[in-house]
Amino acid sequence: MNFDVISARVAKLRALMSENGMDAFMLFVLERLNSESCRYISGFDGSSAALLIDARRTLLFTDGRYQTQVSEQSPFTPHIQVGFPIADFVAEAGYASVGFESQKLYHGVALSMFRGVEEKEKRARVPRQTPEWKDASSLIPSLRRTKDATEADAIRRAGVIARKAYDTVLEEVKVGMTESEFESRLLSEIKKGGGEKGWTHDGFIVASGKRSAMCHARPTQKAFEPGDIVTVDFGVTVEGYMCDVTRNFALRAADDKALEIDKILREAHAAAAAALRPGVSGKDVDAAARKVITDAGYGKNFIHGLGHGLGLEVHESPRLSFLTQDILQAGDVVTIEPGIYIEGWGGLRVEDDYIITENGAECLTFPGDQALRTVG
């Protein structure tokens, strides 16, 4: 990670802290929980850490496992020790208000920290008032939401690796290959092609035949059979950033219903993509795709929101959904993934990733290559 990039992000965070009346900001990583935000603001991607940022200091606490790694990845001042005595630093600084992320912090850890600061300040030679604790859960996500050119390029490169890996494995597909075998081969080709991994925390979705009606079906030992429709939802990680794509293929031949649904989904996808631009609500983009599907008679079979934000996590803000209040802005990266699922028959979904630009949107993944393919 470029340390100049980290410095620019910290400067933006400090501006937000000032706007929200915070003297300091704390971030914790607990067994990888919240590691994405830590990586974003400090460069460090270890599994355990605490950050303390105020107007003049950037401190990073971690343990001896990461003594070499932390100095290579982050410009923050490192503190390598067992346990993170962040309460000591907060108490000594005498901050009037401190921001913390309630949505990313275990209740017990928060209580322990609060009590630790209170006890240390009471024992100080000159007792001080305990700081006001402010929920700052929205600060880092608000910065992470807007992707710069470097972040978008990482997602774009992830998409190139994903496409090559998928095309390679499709050439090997035959009747009798299992869903799990397909996933394993796809992961292997992704790493051979330069991807760090698939998704950071999740396995892929590979669902064949009637199982493809489950939009989040995980791969099993089910073997591909002639006539099966197979839905593959997968991604690649490059420099921590992920792409997220879904494609469908048929074993030997696709029936008329599969061809019909595939056409509807590609039309719905195109309608939603055309609606992407700054200032448009995620609800309206969802409605553009949902109208196409509903007009075709499958409205009840589109059972989830249209898409979501994407970046260091596979699900981020903003949302494209009939329930969301999010408004798109330049720099957002979102998925568009309309799907139709019919219990007892199967389902299909067509997904690509887009970055919102000043004038519209750019596809970062598989533009022009969405049609159902026949293999085996």
FENNORKA-V130406 format. One record per residue. N is the residue number from 1. OMEGA is omega in radians with two decimals (* if undefined). NEAR is the number of other C-alpha atoms within 12 Angstrom. Layout:
BEGIN
n->N omega->OMEGA near->NEAR
n->N omega->OMEGA near->NEAR
END
This chain:
BEGIN
n->1 omega->3.08 near->23
n->2 omega->-3.09 near->20
n->3 omega->3.07 near->21
n->4 omega->3.09 near->16
n->5 omega->3.12 near->22
n->6 omega->-3.12 near->26
n->7 omega->3.13 near->24
n->8 omega->3.13 near->19
n->9 omega->3.11 near->32
n->10 omega->3.12 near->39
n->11 omega->3.10 near->23
n->12 omega->3.11 near->22
n->13 omega->3.13 near->36
n->14 omega->3.09 near->31
n->15 omega->3.10 near->23
n->16 omega->3.09 near->27
n->17 omega->3.14 near->30
n->18 omega->3.14 near->22
n->19 omega->-3.09 near->14
n->20 omega->3.06 near->22
n->21 omega->-3.13 near->24
n->22 omega->3.06 near->29
n->23 omega->-3.09 near->33
n->24 omega->3.14 near->41
n->25 omega->3.11 near->47
n->26 omega->3.09 near->47
n->27 omega->-3.14 near->45
n->28 omega->2.97 near->43
n->29 omega->-3.08 near->32
n->30 omega->-3.10 near->25
n->31 omega->3.10 near->18
n->32 omega->3.05 near->22
n->33 omega->3.12 near->25
n->34 omega->-3.13 near->34
n->35 omega->-3.13 near->32
n->36 omega->3.13 near->38
n->37 omega->3.07 near->42
n->38 omega->3.12 near->44
n->39 omega->-3.10 near->42
n->40 omega->-2.99 near->39
n->41 omega->-3.10 near->47
n->42 omega->-3.04 near->45
n->43 omega->-3.07 near->33
n->44 omega->-3.09 near->41
n->45 omega->3.09 near->36
n->46 omega->-3.03 near->35
n->47 omega->-3.10 near->25
n->48 omega->-3.09 near->32
n->49 omega->2.96 near->44
n->50 omega->3.10 near->50
n->51 omega->2.99 near->44
n->52 omega->-3.10 near->40
n->53 omega->3.01 near->41
n->54 omega->-3.03 near->33
n->55 omega->-3.09 near->24
n->56 omega->-3.07 near->17
n->57 omega->2.96 near->24
n->58 omega->-3.06 near->31
n->59 omega->3.14 near->37
n->60 omega->3.13 near->42
n->61 omega->3.02 near->40
n->62 omega->-3.07 near->37
n->63 omega->-3.00 near->24
n->64 omega->3.11 near->19
n->65 omega->-3.00 near->16
n->66 omega->-3.04 near->25
n->67 omega->3.12 near->23
n->68 omega->-3.06 near->17
n->69 omega->-3.02 near->20
n->70 omega->-3.13 near->32
n->71 omega->3.11 near->25
n->72 omega->-3.01 near->20
n->73 omega->-2.95 near->26
n->74 omega->3.02 near->34
n->75 omega->-3.14 near->27
n->76 omega->3.07 near->33
n->77 omega->-3.05 near->24
n->78 omega->3.00 near->30
n->79 omega->-3.09 near->27
n->80 omega->-3.10 near->24
n->81 omega->3.07 near->19
n->82 omega->-3.07 near->17
n->83 omega->-3.08 near->19
n->84 omega->-3.04 near->32
n->85 omega->-3.09 near->27
n->86 omega->3.11 near->36
n->87 omega->3.11 near->33
n->88 omega->-3.10 near->24
n->89 omega->3.14 near->31
n->90 omega->-3.12 near->41
n->91 omega->-3.12 near->33
n->92 omega->-3.10 near->27
n->93 omega->3.13 near->28
n->94 omega->3.14 near->27
n->95 omega->3.05 near->30
n->96 omega->3.14 near->22
n->97 omega->-3.09 near->27
n->98 omega->3.09 near->37
n->99 omega->3.07 near->39
n->100 omega->-3.06 near->36
n->101 omega->-3.10 near->31
n->102 omega->-3.10 near->23
n->103 omega->-3.11 near->19
n->104 omega->-3.05 near->29
n->105 omega->3.10 near->27
n->106 omega->-3.08 near->20
n->107 omega->-3.12 near->13
n->108 omega->3.12 near->11
n->109 omega->3.13 near->23
n->110 omega->-3.14 near->26
n->111 omega->3.13 near->16
n->112 omega->-3.14 near->18
n->113 omega->-3.13 near->32
n->114 omega->-3.12 near->27
n->115 omega->3.13 near->21
n->116 omega->3.11 near->25
n->117 omega->-3.11 near->33
n->118 omega->-3.12 near->26
n->119 omega->-3.13 near->21
n->120 omega->-3.14 near->28
n->121 omega->3.08 near->26
n->122 omega->-3.11 near->18
n->123 omega->-3.13 near->17
n->124 omega->3.14 near->18
n->125 omega->3.05 near->10
n->126 omega->-3.08 near->12
n->127 omega->3.14 near->16
n->128 omega->3.09 near->22
n->129 omega->3.09 near->23
n->130 omega->-3.09 near->28
n->131 omega->2.99 near->31
n->132 omega->3.13 near->23
n->133 omega->-3.11 near->31
n->134 omega->3.10 near->25
n->135 omega->-3.12 near->26
n->136 omega->-3.06 near->31
n->137 omega->-3.05 near->26
n->138 omega->-2.98 near->26
n->139 omega->-3.11 near->33
n->140 omega->3.08 near->38
n->141 omega->3.13 near->33
n->142 omega->3.07 near->25
n->143 omega->-3.10 near->29
n->144 omega->-3.06 near->34
n->145 omega->-3.09 near->35
n->146 omega->-3.12 near->31
n->147 omega->3.06 near->33
n->148 omega->-3.06 near->23
n->149 omega->-3.14 near->19
n->150 omega->3.12 near->20
n->151 omega->3.12 near->32
n->152 omega->3.14 near->38
n->153 omega->3.10 near->28
n->154 omega->3.11 near->31
n->155 omega->3.11 near->44
n->156 omega->3.11 near->37
n->157 omega->3.06 near->31
n->158 omega->3.11 near->40
n->159 omega->3.11 near->39
n->160 omega->3.11 near->31
n->161 omega->-3.14 near->39
n->162 omega->-3.10 near->45
n->163 omega->-3.13 near->35
n->164 omega->-3.14 near->28
n->165 omega->-3.13 near->32
n->166 omega->-3.13 near->37
n->167 omega->3.14 near->25
n->168 omega->-3.10 near->22
n->169 omega->3.10 near->27
n->170 omega->3.14 near->30
n->171 omega->-3.11 near->19
n->172 omega->-3.04 near->21
n->173 omega->3.06 near->32
n->174 omega->3.06 near->26
n->175 omega->-3.13 near->26
n->176 omega->3.02 near->20
n->177 omega->-3.14 near->29
n->178 omega->3.08 near->27
n->179 omega->-3.12 near->35
n->180 omega->3.09 near->26
n->181 omega->3.11 near->26
n->182 omega->-3.14 near->41
n->183 omega->-3.13 near->34
n->184 omega->3.13 near->27
n->185 omega->3.14 near->27
n->186 omega->3.10 near->39
n->187 omega->3.13 near->33
n->188 omega->-3.14 near->25
n->189 omega->3.10 near->29
n->190 omega->-3.13 near->34
n->191 omega->3.07 near->24
n->192 omega->-3.10 near->19
n->193 omega->3.09 near->26
n->194 omega->3.08 near->24
n->195 omega->3.10 near->35
n->196 omega->-3.11 near->26
n->197 omega->2.99 near->32
n->198 omega->2.98 near->42
n->199 omega->-3.04 near->35
n->200 omega->-3.01 near->29
n->201 omega->-3.01 near->20
n->202 omega->2.96 near->22
n->203 omega->-3.09 near->26
n->204 omega->3.00 near->36
n->205 omega->3.03 near->37
n->206 omega->-3.03 near->44
n->207 omega->-3.06 near->42
n->208 omega->3.10 near->44
n->209 omega->-3.11 near->36
n->210 omega->-3.13 near->26
n->211 omega->-3.12 near->33
n->212 omega->3.02 near->40
n->213 omega->3.07 near->31
n->214 omega->-2.98 near->33
n->215 omega->3.11 near->36
n->216 omega->-3.12 near->27
n->217 omega->3.08 near->27
n->218 omega->-3.13 near->27
n->219 omega->3.10 near->32
n->220 omega->3.08 near->23
n->221 omega->3.08 near->19
n->222 omega->3.13 near->25
n->223 omega->3.07 near->25
n->224 omega->-3.14 near->35
n->225 omega->3.10 near->25
n->226 omega->-3.14 near->24
n->227 omega->3.12 near->26
n->228 omega->2.87 near->41
n->229 omega->-3.12 near->44
n->230 omega->3.08 near->54
n->231 omega->-3.11 near->46
n->232 omega->3.10 near->42
n->233 omega->-2.99 near->43
n->234 omega->-3.14 near->45
n->235 omega->-3.13 near->53
n->236 omega->3.07 near->50
n->237 omega->3.06 near->39
n->238 omega->-3.11 near->34
n->239 omega->3.10 near->32
n->240 omega->-3.07 near->38
n->241 omega->-3.02 near->39
n->242 omega->2.85 near->47
n->243 omega->-3.09 near->52
n->244 omega->-3.08 near->50
n->245 omega->3.06 near->46
n->246 omega->3.08 near->44
n->247 omega->-3.10 near->43
n->248 omega->3.02 near->44
n->249 omega->-3.13 near->44
n->250 omega->3.07 near->38
n->251 omega->3.06 near->32
n->252 omega->3.14 near->21
n->253 omega->3.08 near->22
n->254 omega->3.13 near->28
n->255 omega->-3.05 near->22
n->256 omega->-3.13 near->14
n->257 omega->3.12 near->22
n->258 omega->3.12 near->35
n->259 omega->3.11 near->23
n->260 omega->-3.11 near->22
n->261 omega->3.10 near->38
n->262 omega->-3.14 near->36
n->263 omega->3.13 near->27
n->264 omega->-3.10 near->35
n->265 omega->3.11 near->45
n->266 omega->3.07 near->36
n->267 omega->3.11 near->31
n->268 omega->3.11 near->39
n->269 omega->-3.13 near->42
n->270 omega->3.13 near->32
n->271 omega->3.12 near->26
n->272 omega->3.14 near->42
n->273 omega->3.13 near->39
n->274 omega->-3.12 near->24
n->275 omega->-3.07 near->30
n->276 omega->3.04 near->43
n->277 omega->3.13 near->29
n->278 omega->3.09 near->24
n->279 omega->3.13 near->22
n->280 omega->3.13 near->32
n->281 omega->3.05 near->26
n->282 omega->3.11 near->38
n->283 omega->-3.13 near->29
n->284 omega->3.10 near->31
n->285 omega->3.07 near->44
n->286 omega->-3.10 near->44
n->287 omega->-3.14 near->34
n->288 omega->3.10 near->33
n->289 omega->-3.07 near->43
n->290 omega->3.12 near->40
n->291 omega->3.13 near->27
n->292 omega->-3.10 near->29
n->293 omega->3.14 near->36
n->294 omega->3.13 near->25
n->295 omega->3.13 near->17
n->296 omega->3.07 near->22
n->297 omega->-3.09 near->16
n->298 omega->-3.08 near->26
n->299 omega->-3.10 near->25
n->300 omega->-3.10 near->18
n->301 omega->3.02 near->28
n->302 omega->-2.82 near->36
n->303 omega->3.13 near->29
n->304 omega->3.08 near->27
n->305 omega->-3.04 near->31
n->306 omega->-3.07 near->43
n->307 omega->-3.03 near->46
n->308 omega->3.03 near->38
n->309 omega->-2.99 near->43
n->310 omega->3.10 near->44
n->311 omega->3.06 near->48
n->312 omega->3.00 near->39
n->313 omega->-3.10 near->36
n->314 omega->3.03 near->35
n->315 omega->3.13 near->27
n->316 omega->2.99 near->31
n->317 omega->0.07 near->35
n->318 omega->3.10 near->40
n->319 omega->2.98 near->35
n->320 omega->-2.99 near->42
n->321 omega->3.06 near->34
n->322 omega->-3.13 near->24
n->323 omega->-2.97 near->19
n->324 omega->2.98 near->23
n->325 omega->-3.06 near->19
n->326 omega->3.06 near->28
n->327 omega->-3.10 near->25
n->328 omega->3.09 near->36
n->329 omega->3.14 near->30
n->330 omega->-3.11 near->28
n->331 omega->3.04 near->34
n->332 omega->2.93 near->44
n->333 omega->-3.06 near->53
n->334 omega->2.97 near->54
n->335 omega->2.90 near->50
n->336 omega->-3.03 near->52
n->337 omega->3.06 near->44
n->338 omega->3.13 near->51
n->339 omega->3.05 near->47
n->340 omega->-3.04 near->43
n->341 omega->-3.09 near->36
n->342 omega->-3.11 near->26
n->343 omega->-3.13 near->18
n->344 omega->3.09 near->13
n->345 omega->-3.12 near->24
n->346 omega->-3.13 near->32
n->347 omega->3.09 near->46
n->348 omega->3.06 near->53
n->349 omega->-3.14 near->53
n->350 omega->-3.00 near->46
n->351 omega->2.98 near->44
n->352 omega->-3.09 near->46
n->353 omega->-3.07 near->41
n->354 omega->2.97 near->45
n->355 omega->3.12 near->42
n->356 omega->3.12 near->37
n->357 omega->3.14 near->26
n->358 omega->-3.04 near->17
n->359 omega->-3.11 near->17
n->360 omega->-3.13 near->24
n->361 omega->3.10 near->30
n->362 omega->3.08 near->29
n->363 omega->-3.10 near->34
n->364 omega->-3.00 near->38
n->365 omega->-2.96 near->40
n->366 omega->-3.06 near->34
n->367 omega->3.08 near->23
n->368 omega->-3.08 near->16
n->369 omega->-3.05 near->20
n->370 omega->-2.99 near->29
n->371 omega->3.05 near->29
n->372 omega->-3.13 near->37
n->373 omega->3.10 near->27
n->374 omega->-3.09 near->25
n->375 omega->3.03 near->27
n->376 omega->* near->25
END
